[in-house]
Amino acid sequence: METPIKDLAYYAALPYSILLTPLTEEDGGGWFVEIPELPGCMSDGETQQEALEKIEDAKRLWLESSLAH
């Protein structure tokens, strides 16, 4: 029996942990965000909302790259 092929939509819909950490003024302020299950998948933003929106883009790019390899 063949294993079904999983695509980008499948992996993007999985429930990943998202860690949102405030950055100090020394680090430029704003928010740092990462997905621990996807090593190196991280981003930042001036606000929490911006950081969360940007991590979605980073997640998609991380998954696209991983699936291509």
The first five atom37 places (N, CA, C, CB, O) and aatype in JSON, in Angstrom:
{
  "aatype": [12, 6, 16, 14, 9, 11, 3, 10, 0, 18, 18, 0, 0, 10, 14, 18, 15, 9, 10, 10, 16, 14, 10, 16, 6, 6, 3, 7, 7, 7, 17, 13, 19, 6, 9, 14, 6, 10, 14, 7, 4, 12, 15, 3, 7, 6, 16, 5, 5, 6, 0, 10, 6, 11, 9, 6, 3, 0, 11, 1, 10, 17, 10, 6, 15, 15, 10, 0, 8],
  "atom_mask": [
    [1, 1, 1, 1, 1],
    [1, 1, 1, 1, 1],
    [1, 1, 1, 1, 1],
    [1, 1, 1, 1, 1],
    [1, 1, 1, 1, 1],
    [1, 1, 1, 1, 1],
    [1, 1, 1, 1, 1],
    [1, 1, 1, 1, 1],
    [1, 1, 1, 1, 1],
    [1, 1, 1, 1, 1],
    [1, 1, 1, 1, 1],
    [1, 1, 1, 1, 1],
    [1, 1, 1, 1, 1],
    [1, 1, 1, 1, 1],
    [1, 1, 1, 1, 1],
    [1, 1, 1, 1, 1],
    [1, 1, 1, 1, 1],
    [1, 1, 1, 1, 1],
    [1, 1, 1, 1, 1],
    [1, 1, 1, 1, 1],
    [1, 1, 1, 1, 1],
    [1, 1, 1, 1, 1],
    [1, 1, 1, 1, 1],
    [1, 1, 1, 1, 1],
    [1, 1, 1, 1, 1],
    [1, 1, 1, 1, 1],
    [1, 1, 1, 1, 1],
    [1, 1, 1, 0, 1],
    [1, 1, 1, 0, 1],
    [1, 1, 1, 0, 1],
    [1, 1, 1, 1, 1],
    [1, 1, 1, 1, 1],
    [1, 1, 1, 1, 1],
    [1, 1, 1, 1, 1],
    [1, 1, 1, 1, 1],
    [1, 1, 1, 1, 1],
    [1, 1, 1, 1, 1],
    [1, 1, 1, 1, 1],
    [1, 1, 1, 1, 1],
    [1, 1, 1, 0, 1],
    [1, 1, 1, 1, 1],
    [1, 1, 1, 1, 1],
    [1, 1, 1, 1, 1],
    [1, 1, 1, 1, 1],
    [1, 1, 1, 0, 1],
    [1, 1, 1, 1, 1],
    [1, 1, 1, 1, 1],
    [1, 1, 1, 1, 1],
    [1, 1, 1, 1, 1],
    [1, 1, 1, 1, 1],
    [1, 1, 1, 1, 1],
    [1, 1, 1, 1, 1],
    [1, 1, 1, 1, 1],
    [1, 1, 1, 1, 1],
    [1, 1, 1, 1, 1],
    [1, 1, 1, 1, 1],
    [1, 1, 1, 1, 1],
    [1, 1, 1, 1, 1],
    [1, 1, 1, 1, 1],
    [1, 1, 1, 1, 1],
    [1, 1, 1, 1, 1],
    [1, 1, 1, 1, 1],
    [1, 1, 1, 1, 1],
    [1, 1, 1, 1, 1],
    [1, 1, 1, 1, 1],
    [1, 1, 1, 1, 1],
    [1, 1, 1, 1, 1],
    [1, 1, 1, 1, 1],
    [1, 1, 1, 1, 1]
  ],
  "atom_positions": [
    [[0.84, -1.17, 0.0], [0.0, 0.0, 0.0], [0.89, 1.25, 0.0], [-0.96, -0.01, 1.22], [1.82, 1.35, 0.8]],
    [[0.62, 2.19, -0.89], [1.42, 3.41, -0.99], [1.07, 4.4, 0.1], [1.22, 4.05, -2.36], [-0.08, 4.52, 0.53]],
    [[2.11, 5.12, 0.55], [1.91, 6.19, 1.51], [1.39, 7.41, 0.74], [3.22, 6.52, 2.29], [1.99, 7.78, -0.26]],
    [[0.32, 8.02, 1.19], [-0.19, 9.19, 0.47], [0.84, 10.33, 0.49], [-1.53, 9.66, 1.09], [1.54, 10.54, 1.48]],
    [[0.9, 11.06, -0.62], [1.82, 12.19, -0.71], [1.2, 13.37, 0.04], [2.13, 12.55, -2.2], [0.04, 13.73, -0.19]],
    [[2.0, 13.94, 0.92], [1.52, 15.09, 1.68], [2.09, 16.34, 1.03], [1.94, 14.99, 3.19], [3.27, 16.39, 0.68]],
    [[1.25, 17.34, 0.88], [1.66, 18.57, 0.19], [1.81, 19.73, 1.17], [0.65, 18.93, -0.89], [1.65, 19.57, 2.38]],
    [[2.12, 20.89, 0.61], [2.33, 22.09, 1.41], [1.12, 22.4, 2.28], [2.63, 23.27, 0.49], [1.28, 22.74, 3.46]],
    [[-0.07, 22.29, 1.74], [-1.29, 22.6, 2.5], [-1.41, 21.69, 3.73], [-2.54, 22.45, 1.61], [-1.82, 22.14, 4.8]],
    [[-1.06, 20.42, 3.57], [-1.12, 19.48, 4.69], [-0.2, 19.94, 5.82], [-0.74, 18.05, 4.23], [-0.62, 20.06, 6.97]],
    [[1.07, 20.19, 5.47], [2.05, 20.58, 6.49], [1.76, 21.96, 7.07], [3.45, 20.55, 5.9], [1.99, 22.18, 8.25]],
    [[1.27, 22.88, 6.26], [0.96, 24.23, 6.74], [-0.18, 24.22, 7.75], [0.61, 25.14, 5.56], [-0.25, 25.09, 8.62]],
    [[-1.07, 23.25, 7.65], [-2.23, 23.18, 8.53], [-1.94, 22.47, 9.86], [-3.36, 22.48, 7.82], [-2.79, 22.47, 10.75]],
    [[-0.77, 21.88, 10.0], [-0.45, 21.19, 11.26], [-0.34, 22.2, 12.4], [0.88, 20.4, 11.12], [-0.01, 23.36, 12.17]],
    [[-0.63, 21.77, 13.62], [-0.6, 22.68, 14.77], [0.81, 22.87, 15.34], [-1.54, 22.17, 15.87], [1.25, 22.09, 16.18]],
    [[1.5, 23.89, 14.87], [2.86, 24.18, 15.34], [2.81, 25.1, 16.55], [3.7, 24.82, 14.22], [1.9, 25.92, 16.7]],
    [[3.82, 24.96, 17.42], [3.99, 25.89, 18.54], [4.56, 27.19, 17.99], [4.92, 25.29, 19.64], [5.42, 27.18, 17.11]],
    [[4.08, 28.3, 18.51], [4.62, 29.6, 18.12], [5.06, 30.3, 19.4], [3.56, 30.46, 17.33], [4.26, 30.54, 20.31]],
    [[6.36, 30.63, 19.47], [6.91, 31.33, 20.62], [7.1, 32.79, 20.27], [8.25, 30.7, 21.08], [7.8, 33.13, 19.32]],
    [[6.48, 33.65, 21.03], [6.52, 35.1, 20.82], [7.22, 35.72, 22.02], [5.07, 35.7, 20.63], [6.76, 35.58, 23.16]],
    [[8.34, 36.41, 21.76], [9.16, 36.96, 22.83], [9.39, 38.45, 22.6], [10.5, 36.21, 22.92], [9.77, 38.85, 21.5]],
    [[9.17, 39.27, 23.63], [9.45, 40.7, 23.45], [10.96, 40.93, 23.35], [8.86, 41.53, 24.63], [11.75, 40.29, 24.06]],
    [[11.36, 41.83, 22.47], [12.76, 42.2, 22.33], [13.05, 43.43, 23.19], [13.12, 42.47, 20.84], [12.2, 44.32, 23.31]],
    [[14.22, 43.48, 23.77], [14.6, 44.64, 24.58], [14.86, 45.83, 23.66], [15.85, 44.33, 25.45], [15.06, 45.66, 22.45]],
    [[14.86, 47.0, 24.23], [15.19, 48.2, 23.45], [16.6, 48.1, 22.88], [15.07, 49.48, 24.33], [16.86, 48.59, 21.78]],
    [[17.52, 47.45, 23.62], [18.89, 47.24, 23.13], [18.9, 46.4, 21.86], [19.75, 46.58, 24.2], [19.77, 46.57, 21.01]],
    [[17.94, 45.48, 21.74], [17.83, 44.63, 20.55], [16.93, 45.24, 19.48], [17.3, 43.26, 20.94], [16.63, 44.59, 18.48]],
    [[16.51, 46.48, 19.69], [15.7, 47.15, 18.69], [14.22, 47.2, 18.99], [0.0, 0.0, 0.0], [13.46, 47.79, 18.23]],
    [[13.8, 46.58, 20.09], [12.39, 46.57, 20.44], [11.57, 45.67, 19.54], [0.0, 0.0, 0.0], [12.12, 45.02, 18.65]],
    [[10.3, 45.64, 19.76], [9.42, 44.8, 18.96], [9.32, 43.4, 19.51], [0.0, 0.0, 0.0], [9.48, 43.18, 20.71]],
    [[9.05, 42.45, 18.63], [8.78, 41.07, 19.02], [9.54, 40.09, 18.14], [7.29, 40.77, 18.97], [9.62, 40.28, 16.92]],
    [[10.09, 39.05, 18.75], [10.75, 37.95, 18.06], [9.79, 36.77, 18.1], [12.14, 37.58, 18.71], [9.17, 36.51, 19.13]],
    [[9.66, 36.07, 16.99], [8.74, 34.93, 16.92], [9.43, 33.77, 16.22], [7.43, 35.32, 16.2], [10.16, 33.97, 15.25]],
    [[9.17, 32.55, 16.72], [9.75, 31.36, 16.11], [8.83, 30.16, 16.24], [11.1, 31.06, 16.74], [7.93, 30.13, 17.09]],
    [[9.07, 29.19, 15.39], [8.35, 27.92, 15.44], [9.39, 26.85, 15.75], [7.57, 27.61, 14.07], [10.15, 26.46, 14.87]],
    [[9.44, 26.37, 17.01], [10.49, 25.44, 17.42], [10.53, 24.13, 16.62], [10.32, 25.12, 18.86], [11.6, 23.55, 16.44]],
    [[9.38, 23.67, 16.15], [9.35, 22.41, 15.39], [9.98, 22.54, 14.01], [7.91, 21.93, 15.25], [10.28, 21.53, 13.36]],
    [[10.19, 23.77, 13.55], [10.79, 24.02, 12.24], [12.11, 24.78, 12.48], [9.82, 24.84, 11.29], [12.11, 26.01, 12.49]],
    [[13.22, 24.07, 12.68], [14.48, 24.7, 13.04], [14.86, 25.84, 12.09], [15.59, 23.67, 13.05], [14.91, 25.67, 10.87]],
    [[15.12, 26.99, 12.67], [15.52, 28.16, 11.89], [14.35, 28.98, 11.37], [0.0, 0.0, 0.0], [14.57, 30.01, 10.72]],
    [[13.12, 28.54, 11.63], [11.95, 29.29, 11.18], [11.64, 30.36, 12.2], [10.72, 28.35, 10.96], [11.11, 30.08, 13.27]],
    [[12.0, 31.61, 11.86], [11.83, 32.71, 12.8], [11.61, 34.0, 12.05], [13.04, 32.82, 13.72], [11.89, 34.1, 10.86]],
    [[11.11, 34.98, 12.76], [10.9, 36.3, 12.2], [10.76, 37.29, 13.35], [9.64, 36.33, 11.27], [10.96, 36.93, 14.51]],
    [[10.41, 38.52, 13.02], [10.18, 39.52, 14.05], [9.22, 40.56, 13.51], [11.5, 40.18, 14.52], [8.88, 40.56, 12.32]],
    [[8.78, 41.45, 14.38], [7.89, 42.52, 13.98], [7.84, 43.6, 15.03], [0.0, 0.0, 0.0], [8.23, 43.37, 16.18]],
    [[7.38, 44.76, 14.64], [7.28, 45.87, 15.59], [6.18, 45.62, 16.62], [7.02, 47.18, 14.86], [6.29, 46.05, 17.76]],
    [[5.11, 44.93, 16.2], [4.01, 44.6, 17.11], [3.85, 43.08, 17.14], [2.69, 45.3, 16.66], [4.39, 42.36, 16.3]],
    [[3.1, 42.61, 18.12], [2.81, 41.17, 18.19], [2.11, 40.71, 16.92], [1.96, 40.84, 19.43], [2.45, 39.68, 16.35]],
    [[1.11, 41.49, 16.49], [0.34, 41.12, 15.3], [1.24, 41.03, 14.07], [-0.78, 42.14, 15.06], [1.13, 40.08, 13.29]],
    [[2.12, 42.01, 13.89], [3.03, 41.99, 12.74], [3.95, 40.78, 12.79], [3.86, 43.29, 12.68], [4.18, 40.13, 11.78]],
    [[4.47, 40.47, 13.97], [5.35, 39.3, 14.12], [4.6, 38.01, 13.78], [5.91, 39.23, 15.54], [5.15, 37.14, 13.12]],
    [[3.36, 37.89, 14.24], [2.57, 36.69, 13.95], [2.24, 36.57, 12.47], [1.29, 36.7, 14.76], [2.21, 35.46, 11.92]],
    [[1.98, 37.69, 11.81], [1.73, 37.65, 10.37], [2.99, 37.24, 9.61], [1.23, 39.02, 9.86], [2.93, 36.45, 8.67]],
    [[4.13, 37.77, 10.03], [5.38, 37.47, 9.35], [5.83, 36.03, 9.56], [6.46, 38.42, 9.82], [6.48, 35.45, 8.68]],
    [[5.5, 35.42, 10.72], [5.91, 34.04, 10.94], [5.12, 33.11, 10.02], [5.71, 33.63, 12.41], [5.61, 32.04, 9.65]],
    [[3.92, 33.5, 9.65], [3.15, 32.68, 8.7], [3.84, 32.64, 7.34], [1.71, 33.23, 8.55], [3.89, 31.59, 6.69]],
    [[4.38, 33.77, 6.89], [5.14, 33.81, 5.65], [6.41, 32.97, 5.78], [5.49, 35.26, 5.27], [6.76, 32.21, 4.88]],
    [[7.1, 33.12, 6.91], [8.33, 32.37, 7.14], [8.04, 30.86, 7.17], [8.98, 32.81, 8.46], [8.82, 30.07, 6.64]],
    [[6.92, 30.47, 7.79], [6.55, 29.05, 7.84], [6.32, 28.5, 6.43], [5.28, 28.85, 8.7], [6.81, 27.43, 6.09]],
    [[5.58, 29.25, 5.62], [5.3, 28.79, 4.26], [6.61, 28.62, 3.48], [4.36, 29.79, 3.53], [6.8, 27.62, 2.79]],
    [[7.5, 29.6, 3.58], [8.78, 29.52, 2.87], [9.63, 28.37, 3.39], [9.55, 30.83, 3.0], [10.28, 27.67, 2.6]],
    [[9.64, 28.16, 4.7], [10.4, 27.06, 5.3], [9.87, 25.73, 4.76], [10.31, 27.11, 6.85], [10.65, 24.86, 4.35]],
    [[8.55, 25.57, 4.77], [7.95, 24.32, 4.3], [8.19, 24.11, 2.8], [6.45, 24.31, 4.59], [8.5, 23.0, 2.38]],
    [[8.04, 25.16, 2.0], [8.29, 25.04, 0.55], [9.73, 24.58, 0.3], [8.03, 26.38, -0.16], [9.96, 23.69, -0.52]],
    [[10.68, 25.17, 0.99], [12.07, 24.81, 0.82], [12.32, 23.38, 1.25], [12.96, 25.75, 1.61], [13.02, 22.63, 0.56]],
    [[11.76, 22.98, 2.37], [11.95, 21.61, 2.86], [11.35, 20.58, 1.92], [11.34, 21.46, 4.24], [11.95, 19.54, 1.67]],
    [[10.17, 20.87, 1.4], [9.53, 19.93, 0.47], [10.3, 19.84, -0.84], [8.08, 20.36, 0.2], [10.33, 18.78, -1.46]],
    [[10.93, 20.93, -1.25], [11.71, 20.92, -2.5], [12.97, 20.06, -2.36], [12.09, 22.36, -2.9], [13.48, 19.52, -3.34]],
    [[13.46, 19.95, -1.13], [14.67, 19.17, -0.9], [14.32, 17.77, -0.47], [15.56, 19.83, 0.13], [15.21, 16.96, -0.23]]
  ]
}
